[in-house]
Structures are given as C-alpha cells and as structure tokens.
Amino acid sequence: MPAKKSTRPAARELLFGNLWEFDPAPESAPAFIAPRYGLFINGKFTAPKSKKTFDSISPRNEEKLSEISLAGPADVDAAYQAAAKAFESWSRLPGTERAKYLFRIARLLQDRAREFAVAETLDGGKPIKESRDFDVPMAAAHFFYHAGWADKLSYVTPGRTLAPLGVIGQVIPWNFPLLMLAWKLAPALATGNTVVLKPAETTSITALKFASILQDAGLPPGVVNIVTGAGETGSAVVNHPLAAKIAFTGSTAVGKAIQRTLAGTGKRLTLELGGKAANIVFEDAPIDQAVEGIINGIFFNQGHVCCAGSRLLVQESIAEKVLSKLKIRLKTLRTGDPLDKNTDIGAINSKAQLDRISELVASGVADGADLYQPTCDLPKKGFYFPPTLFSNVTQSHRVAREEIFGPVLSILTFRTPEEAVEKANNTHYGLSAGVWTDKGSRILKLSTELKAGVVWANTFNKFDPTSPFGGYKESGFGREGGKQGLLDYATLI
Amino acid sequence: MLNTPSLRQFLNDIGTVDAVGIEERVAKYGTRSIKKSAKVFGLTLATTMVDLTTLEGKDTPGKVASLCLKALHPHSDPTIPTTAAVCVYPAMVKHAAKYVKGTSVKIASVATAFPSGQAPLKTRLAEVRAAVADGADEIDMVINRGAFLAGELQLVQDEIAAVLEACGSSTLKVILETSELETYDNIRAASFLAMQVLRPGDFIKTSTGKTSDNATLGNNQVMLEAIRDYYFATGIEIAMKPAGGIRTAKQALQFLVAVKETLGDAWLTNTRYRFGASALLNDLVRQLVKEKTGAYQAPYTFSESSSAY
C-alpha cells in the first residue's frame, strides 16, 4: 500500500481526510473561444457601430477569455430592423418547417455538447460536471421539446390556434447563460416570432458560440439577433418601439424598472425574477435524502439559482440532527477549479457577486446567526466562496429575507405545519418551495398552501421542458416551458 | 430491543429511506474521475479488500488450493498485495487452511445453510461450529429472511446472536440478502437488527451472490449510512461487505468512493470494508498492471476464466 498516514479522531467523529486524495482531473476538451466576437445581426457577425468592446474574463482565474462587442442604440436598432424584416416570412412558414430548424439546432448543440460545456464553465465558473450533465443537455432538450410543438399550435387550446406576436426582446441572466437562452429562444421560435436577445455582460460567450449553430442550421437571417453589452444595451432592447413583447429573467429591481418603463406602451411582458425559496423538512422525512436535497437545493451552481432552496425550514424536533448531518455532508463537497471533473462547487460568477455574498454573510454574523464553513483550500486566483451554513436564523435577519444568490444556506425552525407554511410564505418572493415528508397527504395539502410557482416534493431543483416554470409575487409573472410557456409567446386567434 | 416490535415501529426509531433520493445520490459516485496515483491507490486498496470466493457445487480441494495461491500471489508483480481472505464452503475450510493458515490471508466460510438459510437453527449452528473448528477466521451467515418478512424481527435478531456465540473469536459477517428484502427500508431495518447484536469489527454484508440482484451502489449506500448512524449513536464501528455483481475495477472504485464520502478514511481498510467477489481480482490486477506498463496484457495472463485458477 502507498504509505499515506491518516490519524484516527478521538470521540465519535468521521475523518474525511487525505488518505485517498483524488488527483486533478481537468476537462481537457477545447472550448474554441474566439479572441473577439462581433454582434450577431441579420445572420452575420458584424462589428459594433458603437466601436466599443469590453473584456470577458473567466471567474475561475480572472484571465481574459475574449473581447465582446458593446452594442449601442444604433446596433440594437439594426437588430430590431433585421428581426422585423425576418418576421414577415418566418411567421408565415408552416409549423413543420420551423420545427425542422429547431430539431436541427438541438442536434447541432448535442453534437458540440462537450465544447459548449467547457465554454460555459470557463465563462461562468460553474463546475464542468453541471454544465456537462445539466446545462447543455437541458438546453438541447428545450429545443427538441419546442420543435415538437411548432406544428401543433392549433391543438394547444381547443377551437383556437396560436398566432405569433412579432419581434420579441429578450434579456437573460448570467447564472445559466446557455440554458436561459434555450428557454427563451425555443418557445419564441416555435410560435413563429423573431428575436433580439441580449445575454448578460459577464457571460456572453456561449450565446455568441450558439450563433454559429444558428448559421450551421441555416436559420434565415434576422430570425435571431444577439446583441451584447451591459445595462444600457439591455435598456435599448427593452425600450425599442418595434418590440412586441419583452421577456426578462434577472433581478427583481431591474424587473420592476422594466415594468415601469413598459407601462402604457402596449408591449407584452413576462418576468422571471428573484426568489428566496423555503425547503421545508418534517420530522418524518427520510433524513439522509432530505440532507442531499438541501445540499442540491442551495449549492447547485454555487447557489446562483433563482429558485435555490436558500431558506431551510426544519421541524424543531429534528433540527439538531439535520444540522449535524449537513455539516458532515459539507465536508465531502469539493470546492475549487470548476474545470476539474470532481469539483462540486465552482467559482462565483463575478467579483461584484462575490462582494455581495461576502457583504450579506458579514451581515448574518453581525445579526447574530451562527456561521459554519468547512475548511477548504480555495484557489488563490479567481472568485471563490466556501459553502456556508447559518443556523439560529430568525425571520428578521437579512440572510433570511434577501436573495443572496450564493452558496449560503439560512436555517430556521418551525413546530407545526401551519407555522411552516406561514414562515415559508413570509417573503416578497414566490418562485419555488420544497417539502420533505413521508406523508403523501401532507405534500398535497402544502402544495396548495405554499405561494410558489413550483413546489418540489421529496426532491429539489428538478427541471423539465414540459413543466412550466415561473413565479408568484415579486418573483415575476408568466411561465416558461410546457403548454403554458407557449401561450406567453402568442396570441389566441 | 423492545418486545417484538413491528417493522413500522422499528422504522420510526431508525428512520426511513427514500428510494429515488438514494439512487440519485449514488449516481454521483460514478461521476468522480479517479486518475493517476489516486487510481493506483484505489485499485491497490480494493485488491487488499477482496474476499476471493469460490462457492460452487463442483468445488474440490484442488480448486481451493489454486484459489488460495491466487489470493496469496495475485500476480508476479510483488507490489500487488495479497487479498484479504479466501471465502469457501465449510467442507473446504480444512483444505484452504493448508495453504493460508499463518499468512495474512484469512479463511472465510459461508455457513448457516448458505444461501437459503432454510435449515433448523440447531443444524445451522452446528455448521458454524464445525467451520470454526476447521480453522475459519470469519463466518459469513445468512439471516432468516422468511422470519423477517413474516414480521418476526426479534427471531431474526436472536438467531444472529446465537450464531455470533457459535463463532467464538471468529469474525461474523451477516448477509442480509438484499434482493430478497427488496425495499431500502427493509435493508436499513435488517442492518440495524444485525448491528444491535454485533461486536465492533463484525460485518454486515449485502448478498449471497446466488440471486439475480446482488450488491448495488444503492443498497451499499443504505448500509453505509446505517453503519454511520449506528456509530454516532453507540460508538460501535461495524464493517461492511458488498458481495456479488462487482466484477470490474471501475465498479469497485465507485463503491470505494461511496465509503470515502460516507464513512471517511477510517473505513478505507480491509478490516472495515471488503468485496465478496471472484472475477473482480482479475480486473483489479489487469488495471494495476496497465497503470504500470501503459498497456493491457493478454487475458490469459490473469487466469481469465474464473473456473480455471
């Protein structure tokens, strides 16, 4: 046996040491990221009229990945003009023809899945395990699913059919860059709309790479236009007079601002905003699987998930047991280089987000909550934050009220089901919730009482193209996915 | 234990298992990427954990002799360690003793009317005593699944206690035969029934290898978590042996990752974890030699057919 020493701990403790340390296992497939990207307008990559660019860096080591064009108002206008022109023929194309394009896009994405997964990880910082096993396959699944709908629009509602709206302006976030693009593009294209899409400024690369898939698929020019940039570009996209509808996923503050500017314009709007989901664990729950679900609920994608289970509500009688099992489980989570195949928690998306997480965690400590972080060696360069638990949290703490959007779990307790529902609903948000119990009737009861767009039972963070996703209250309105998602991109005739 | 509690009452105490959740958990073990020196360490460790097994009606003293020699010298490469034990029927214990007594390789023997256990308790105990008398260091018993499924939990536990007594100083491994218990809840309950009477260092074991469904990452995980919970409750360290169906080195590494991430470093040793297997050793050695030489050797280098050691 190779001689590596491990020391036995004293009292009833499990030792998760370095007896069998895994060697680095970096994903080596090339990402094919161009040094510079233009704007994708009318089927071609074009230099920005604004003549401005900005750098896209990798949060994994802060190295520059590519130079991205900054779209000004003139560029956004060009994109809308191209989309409006393309709409004339695209909207009249038979559904079967539009379906062919969507199927082709889905297959091309599958063909290049590994390359896209690596690019997504480099650009956004999520573990390669997740971009490879979740983001890219799920993005392809959304195109496949909506390809199936394209020629069946007259069967969505009995006696009526769906007509497209026109040019859709879409603004997407940085947490699931490619997947959010798929969630937005697939239903819009299936229903015969054309699109101007703006990815988040920190994660433009997979959207721009995706443009090459659109070219390979032979999608008619102008049907999809991708303009890159930050808030100002986004506001130009939202405010353009040719937009028939705006679809936005992002923060509640920006969502509210968009809603204000669109008031009275007649443009349609769907918003998918923040969340502060409650994960409710009853004493009869299968504890080990609940612990696994809690971990998956909050540490998936470093907690950069709008529906993350960031508030754990656990019944008082088992609170201590659950907390101690969570701590043990945290010891085997691997935080570090997202490109390593064994990494469970990767890099925080940006310096700004890392600062925000640090600030909120400091406020939790100041408010008097108990902090727990496992010891882990974080890489020197890049943006990293260790998985964090807060116990003894009360409803008034900022860590229990504000969306942290990071790997931070706030643990609260409850005594009765009624109290659990009350605490779970005591938030401005209403995107998702989780219920853990062996009692089926309780799940059904709670699912109607919890004001959340999705209620997961004995699982968490499960997505499917067939299942509509969206929120209540300040988590937004409109649904994405399923039959309901189609209706938000069409008018009934 | 209380007086003959129902399974439901027992599960209230020890907690239940969600099948979907546990299978999702164990699927993640398969995504761990184990390379270079970590791979060599894992393969070597797995080799030291093998209970090299032959349990056939056609076993002969000659077959057992070559099995023992293979356990002692899995390969001409001296850096490849010996296995933990050989595992044979009681009638073969004395033949195995000739080769491995006094070496690092232990003699394990299945007893208690293996694999069905459908014999009077008196007969089963006599079989255990005979195997121990012939030199068995370890006894692999089967639980009374009929009694378990009929709800006679106390009887199941009493029988385990009786076998334990018959073992004397030999280590006991309690085979739950997971595929006949069928549900994860049952497997967890049976694990606790056994652990409550076992000594530190005794084993719970998944299967006989004689049914269609044997060791899986799922039932392995349920049992590892039972061992962990029991350890925290009592301080008693129970060992684990998955058996049957683990044929490749890759599978063995996934089971070891489960141990590493559930019970930690203290269980990554052959006094706490074993593989009951016959074909596995060949693949472990094949992969170890491949790591060293960079090339796969011809199958006959590893006495490929498991019936031709």
Interface residues (C-beta under 8 A of the other chain):
Chain A: M1 P2 K4 S6 R8 P9 R12 L14 L15 F16 G17 L19 W20 E21 F22 D23 P24 A25 K129 D133 D284 P286 I287 D288 Q289 A290 E292 G293 T332 K341 N342 D438 N458 T459
Chain B: G15 T16 V17 D18 V20 G21 I22 E24 R25 T31 R32 S33 I34 K35 K36 S37 A38 K39 V40 F41 G42 T44 L45 T48 P81 E225 R228 Y231 F232 G235 L256 K260 E261 L263 G264 D265 A266 L268
